[in-house]
Amino acid sequence: MFTEQRRHARLPLDGSIILKTKNGHITATRGRLDDLSLGGFRMNSSQELEVGKDVAFFVKSQSLDDRMSGRGIVKNMERLGAGLTSRYRIGI
């Protein structure tokens, strides 16, 4: 069995998230937050993002006392499903 080794434990967190990237203009990507750790977070979106891309993020969750925002880098992306129903799991 494969055991994932992480520097910081992931905590499940349900919420909505907006990522903004800058490609000469600002592009917004919306998604659902899966989990959060001190080192980053994982989300699902219908839009793919380029690994290595610098992003600004804005999180809203009933589990948080306030909205959370910051900057990060897309570390990984995994395609889930195929065709028109494709979704992407994105690690920041």
DAURSUL-V118339 format. One line per field, one symbol per residue. ss: DSSP state (A for helix, B for strand, O for the rest). burial: + if it has 24 or more other ideal C-beta (glycine too) atoms within 12 Angstrom, else -. Layout:
BEGIN
ss=???
burial=???
END
This chain:
BEGIN
ss=OOOOOOOOOOBBBBBBBBBBBBOOOBBBBBBBBBBBBOOBBBBBBOOOOOOOOBBBBBBBOOOOOOOBBBBBBOOBBBBBOOAAAOBBBBBO
burial=--------------+++++-+-------+-++++++---++++++-+++---+-+++++-+----------+-+--+----------+++++
END
